Amino acid sequence: NYPLFMNIISVFMYIPMSFAYIIPVVSFTDIIGKDQLEIPQYKFAVMGFLDSLAGIMAVFAINFIPNASMIVLVQQSAIPISMGISFIWLAARYTKWQYLGAAITLLGIFIAIIPDMVGHGASADPTAPVAEPSPASNTMMWYVVLILSCVPMCFSSVYKEKALGELDIDVVYLNGWVAVYQFLFAIPLCIPSAALTGMSIPEIMPNMYSGWLCYLGYDSLESDDCSMSFIYVTSYLAFNLIYNILMILILKLGSSNILWLASTVIVPV
């Protein structure tokens, strides 16, 4: 019931956690050097905008796709998307086997979503009665949104690779400043995101407040089940933080293509 709140809190939590490290390190050490401090803020702003756009699209799509395994599989569309962006922007070139691998990935995604395309998608609960479809439960539409979320996500990773070049940047410093701009962009993006699910502008703040109450364990709607929310959401935020730091490390030590190609291991896991 509260994807807007989930998106905002999953972005905001990076800011205090990152700057609790950044401020003392910059003040009392030279770990974060002058070359890093002189990185133009517009670069962080571009990364933050792309990450914010990708993040809010993914949060909403994941919220309304009932099959968790399908989410993981559909997100592998990032592989051919990343290859295409790198081909155009970074002049990356690939072997025929790499093209074949990307094609097999696309074919696998297409085959997997065929049941939903023809209206026979698997329910998260096979014994559950079939409900009337609603705009928020249009699974095929949310698959498309999830695939489209990979475009700004891949643009962001390629932009990080290109904009930072060979600079040995501190991953927490990068994460912190990107999170600031990602949070600032996430606020106005709440309006079109709410409209996509039929929520009016005046309903946004009450929905956010109810989301906060749900995080603390209090139900606001009959369909809420918030008793374990604090444990589940906090665990998600912790894993998300680790995941994002590792992603930046891969971009720093490798490339955008390595990041998305390596992520295919998620599917069998």
Backbone torsions as a table, in degrees:
resi	resn	phi	psi	omega
1	ASN	NA	-11.3	-170.5
2	TYR	-134.2	54.4	179.2
3	PRO	-65.4	-30.8	177.6
4	LEU	-61.1	-45.6	179.3
5	PHE	-65.0	-40.7	-179.8
6	MET	-61.2	-40.7	180.0
7	ASN	-65.7	-45.7	-177.7
8	ILE	-64.0	-46.5	-176.3
9	ILE	-69.8	-33.6	-179.3
10	SER	-70.9	-20.8	175.2
11	VAL	-89.9	-46.5	-174.8
12	PHE	-61.9	-35.9	-173.7
13	MET	-62.4	-22.4	178.3
14	TYR	-68.0	-30.4	-171.8
15	ILE	-66.5	-58.3	179.5
16	PRO	-64.3	-35.8	-178.8
17	MET	-67.3	-39.6	-179.0
18	SER	-72.1	-45.1	-175.3
19	PHE	-76.9	-15.9	170.8
20	ALA	-65.2	-23.7	175.2
21	TYR	-93.5	-44.6	-172.9
22	ILE	-62.9	-48.4	-173.5
23	ILE	-60.3	-52.3	179.3
24	PRO	-67.2	-34.4	-179.9
25	VAL	-65.5	-43.3	178.4
26	VAL	-68.1	-37.1	-175.7
27	SER	-73.5	-36.6	-169.1
28	PHE	-120.8	-2.5	179.8
29	THR	-136.9	175.6	174.7
30	ASP	-115.0	23.8	179.0
31	ILE	-61.5	-43.2	175.2
32	ILE	-96.0	101.5	-171.3
33	GLY	-77.2	175.7	-178.0
34	LYS	-61.3	-36.0	-179.0
35	ASP	-62.7	-33.8	178.0
36	GLN	-75.6	-39.7	-179.7
37	LEU	-66.5	-22.3	-178.3
38	GLU	-92.9	4.7	175.9
39	ILE	-62.0	127.4	-179.2
40	PRO	-58.5	136.8	-178.3
41	GLN	-63.3	-26.2	-178.4
42	TYR	-62.6	-29.1	178.3
43	LYS	-65.9	-43.1	176.2
44	PHE	-64.7	-35.4	-179.3
45	ALA	-65.4	-42.6	178.3
46	VAL	-62.7	-45.5	177.8
47	MET	-60.7	-43.0	-178.7
48	GLY	-63.9	-40.4	179.0
49	PHE	-64.1	-47.6	-179.3
50	LEU	-63.4	-43.5	179.2
51	ASP	-66.0	-37.0	179.6
52	SER	-65.8	-43.6	179.2
53	LEU	-63.4	-46.7	179.2
54	ALA	-64.2	-41.6	-175.9
55	GLY	-64.5	-45.9	-176.6
56	ILE	-70.5	-34.2	175.9
57	MET	-65.4	-42.5	-178.7
58	ALA	-68.7	-41.2	-179.5
59	VAL	-60.3	-45.3	-179.8
60	PHE	-67.5	-43.1	-179.2
61	ALA	-62.7	-47.2	-179.6
62	ILE	-62.0	-34.5	-178.9
63	ASN	-63.7	-31.4	-173.2
64	PHE	-110.4	5.4	173.7
65	ILE	-99.6	117.3	-171.8
66	PRO	-74.3	-21.6	-174.1
67	ASN	-102.0	109.2	-175.7
68	ALA	-64.1	-36.5	179.8
69	SER	-64.0	-36.5	178.8
70	MET	-66.4	-33.9	178.4
71	ILE	-59.7	-47.6	-179.7
72	VAL	-61.0	-43.2	-177.3
73	LEU	-67.9	-46.5	-177.4
74	VAL	-64.1	-32.8	179.2
75	GLN	-66.2	-13.8	176.9
76	GLN	-71.2	-6.9	172.7
77	SER	-61.6	-13.6	175.2
78	ALA	-61.3	-25.8	-176.8
79	ILE	-65.5	-59.6	178.6
80	PRO	-65.1	-32.3	178.1
81	ILE	-63.8	-45.5	178.5
82	SER	-63.1	-40.7	178.7
83	MET	-62.7	-41.7	179.9
84	GLY	-65.2	-44.0	179.5
85	ILE	-64.6	-43.3	179.5
86	SER	-66.1	-34.9	178.6
87	PHE	-61.5	-44.3	-177.1
88	ILE	-79.2	-45.0	-168.9
89	TRP	-89.0	-38.8	-176.2
90	LEU	-106.3	3.1	-178.6
91	ALA	58.3	31.6	177.7
92	ALA	-71.2	145.2	177.9
93	ARG	-127.3	151.5	-171.6
94	TYR	-128.6	161.2	175.3
95	THR	-84.7	166.8	179.5
96	LYS	-63.6	-29.5	179.5
97	TRP	-70.8	-33.9	176.8
98	GLN	-69.4	-39.5	174.9
99	TYR	-63.0	-40.6	179.4
100	LEU	-63.1	-42.0	178.8
101	GLY	-61.1	-42.9	178.4
102	ALA	-64.5	-39.9	179.5
103	ALA	-65.2	-39.9	178.3
104	ILE	-64.9	-37.8	177.0
105	THR	-60.4	-47.9	179.2
106	LEU	-62.1	-41.3	179.5
107	LEU	-63.6	-41.9	178.8
108	GLY	-61.6	-42.3	178.1
109	ILE	-63.0	-44.5	-178.6
110	PHE	-61.6	-45.8	179.8
111	ILE	-62.7	-39.3	-177.1
112	ALA	-67.8	-31.2	-177.2
113	ILE	-94.8	-0.6	178.4
114	ILE	-54.8	-45.6	179.8
115	PRO	-56.3	-37.6	178.7
116	ASP	-74.4	-29.8	178.4
117	MET	-66.6	-34.4	-179.2
118	VAL	-98.1	3.4	173.5
119	GLY	88.3	23.7	180.0
120	HIS	-126.8	39.6	-178.9
121	GLY	-66.7	150.2	179.8
122	ALA	-75.0	136.8	176.5
123	SER	-82.1	152.9	174.7
124	ALA	-62.8	-29.2	177.4
125	ASP	-124.1	104.0	-175.9
126	PRO	-60.9	-23.1	-177.2
127	THR	-89.7	-6.1	-176.4
128	ALA	-72.8	144.4	176.4
129	PRO	-66.2	150.5	-179.5
130	VAL	-77.0	123.2	-178.9
131	ALA	-96.3	159.1	174.9
132	GLU	-66.2	136.2	-179.1
133	PRO	-67.0	147.1	176.0
134	SER	-128.4	165.5	179.5
135	PRO	-54.4	-37.2	-177.4
136	ALA	-77.6	-12.6	-178.0
137	SER	-110.1	15.9	176.6
138	ASN	-75.2	88.8	-170.8
139	THR	-59.5	-41.1	-177.1
140	MET	-62.4	-40.3	178.9
141	MET	-61.4	-40.7	-177.4
142	TRP	-73.3	-27.8	171.7
143	TYR	-61.7	-43.2	179.6
144	VAL	-63.3	-42.8	178.2
145	VAL	-61.4	-41.0	-179.8
146	LEU	-64.8	-41.1	177.2
147	ILE	-64.2	-44.2	179.9
148	LEU	-64.5	-29.7	178.4
149	SER	-63.7	-22.9	179.6
150	CYS	-71.3	-21.4	-178.2
151	VAL	-67.4	-57.8	176.7
152	PRO	-64.3	-30.2	178.3
153	MET	-63.2	-44.2	179.4
154	CYS	-72.2	-37.9	175.1
155	PHE	-58.4	-40.8	-179.7
156	SER	-63.7	-45.6	-178.6
157	SER	-66.4	-38.9	178.0
158	VAL	-69.1	-38.2	178.5
159	TYR	-64.4	-41.5	176.4
160	LYS	-58.5	-44.3	-179.4
161	GLU	-62.8	-41.4	-176.2
162	LYS	-79.4	-43.7	-174.1
163	ALA	-70.3	-33.3	-176.4
164	LEU	-90.2	-19.0	176.4
165	GLY	53.8	-130.8	-178.1
166	GLU	-92.0	8.3	-178.3
167	LEU	-65.3	128.8	-179.8
168	ASP	-87.0	79.5	-173.0
169	ILE	-87.9	143.5	175.8
170	ASP	-67.7	127.3	-172.8
171	VAL	-66.5	-34.3	179.8
172	VAL	-71.7	-37.6	176.7
173	TYR	-61.3	-46.0	177.8
174	LEU	-62.8	-47.2	-178.1
175	ASN	-60.5	-41.1	-177.2
176	GLY	-64.3	-48.4	-177.9
177	TRP	-71.0	-36.7	175.9
178	VAL	-63.0	-39.6	179.9
179	ALA	-63.5	-36.3	178.4
180	VAL	-58.7	-50.5	-178.2
181	TYR	-72.9	-33.6	177.1
182	GLN	-61.6	-41.1	178.5
183	PHE	-66.4	-43.7	-179.5
184	LEU	-62.4	-38.9	178.1
185	PHE	-74.8	-28.8	-177.9
186	ALA	-65.3	-28.9	-177.5
187	ILE	-64.6	-56.4	177.8
188	PRO	-66.6	-26.5	179.3
189	LEU	-68.9	-12.9	176.2
190	CYS	-61.9	-31.7	-174.7
191	ILE	-67.6	-55.8	177.1
192	PRO	-65.3	-30.1	179.5
193	SER	-66.5	-41.9	177.9
194	ALA	-64.6	-41.8	-179.2
195	ALA	-61.2	-32.7	-178.7
196	LEU	-63.3	-26.1	179.8
197	THR	-107.8	12.7	176.8
198	GLY	81.2	16.2	179.4
199	MET	-93.5	131.1	179.6
200	SER	-79.6	162.3	-179.0
201	ILE	-58.8	-43.9	179.3
202	PRO	-63.2	-19.3	-179.2
203	GLU	-84.2	-11.9	-173.0
204	ILE	-63.0	-53.1	-176.6
205	MET	-64.8	-44.1	174.6
206	PRO	-59.4	-38.0	178.1
207	ASN	-65.3	-39.7	177.8
208	MET	-63.9	-42.2	179.5
209	TYR	-64.6	-41.4	177.0
210	SER	-64.3	-34.1	176.0
211	GLY	-64.1	-41.0	176.8
212	TRP	-62.4	-43.6	178.3
213	LEU	-63.1	-38.8	178.6
214	CYS	-64.6	-39.4	177.1
215	TYR	-59.4	-35.6	179.4
216	LEU	-82.7	-5.1	175.6
217	GLY	105.2	10.9	-177.2
218	TYR	-109.2	129.5	178.2
219	ASP	-79.7	137.1	175.3
220	SER	-112.3	-28.0	-179.6
221	LEU	-117.8	159.1	179.3
222	GLU	-62.0	-31.2	-178.3
223	SER	-85.0	-2.0	178.4
224	ASP	-71.8	149.0	172.0
225	ASP	-145.1	78.5	-165.7
226	CYS	-100.8	8.7	-173.3
227	SER	-61.0	-32.5	-178.3
228	MET	-107.4	10.2	-173.1
229	SER	-59.7	-42.2	-175.9
230	PHE	-60.5	-42.5	-179.6
231	ILE	-67.8	-48.1	-176.3
232	TYR	-65.1	-48.0	-176.2
233	VAL	-68.4	-42.2	179.0
234	THR	-63.4	-39.0	176.7
235	SER	-62.9	-42.9	177.5
236	TYR	-59.9	-44.7	-178.7
237	LEU	-63.2	-38.8	179.9
238	ALA	-65.8	-46.9	178.6
239	PHE	-65.0	-37.0	179.6
240	ASN	-63.0	-40.2	178.6
241	LEU	-62.4	-47.8	179.5
242	ILE	-61.8	-44.7	-178.5
243	TYR	-59.5	-45.0	-177.7
244	ASN	-69.4	-37.1	176.5
245	ILE	-63.9	-41.5	178.5
246	LEU	-66.0	-36.6	176.9
247	MET	-61.0	-43.6	-179.8
248	ILE	-66.6	-36.1	177.3
249	LEU	-63.1	-40.3	178.1
250	ILE	-64.0	-42.5	177.5
251	LEU	-63.7	-36.8	-179.0
252	LYS	-69.5	-42.0	-174.8
253	LEU	-94.6	-19.4	-177.6
254	GLY	-127.9	-113.9	-179.0
255	SER	-159.0	171.1	177.0
256	SER	-62.0	-40.4	180.0
257	ASN	-64.1	-41.8	177.7
258	ILE	-60.5	-40.6	-179.7
259	LEU	-57.6	-51.7	-174.3
260	TRP	-78.5	-31.7	176.1
261	LEU	-67.6	-41.4	178.7
262	ALA	-66.1	-28.5	-176.8
263	SER	-69.2	-11.2	177.9
264	THR	-62.0	-20.7	178.4
265	VAL	-62.6	-19.8	178.5
266	ILE	-60.3	-35.7	-173.8
267	VAL	-62.5	-56.5	177.9
268	PRO	-66.1	-32.3	177.2
269	VAL	-62.7	NA	NA
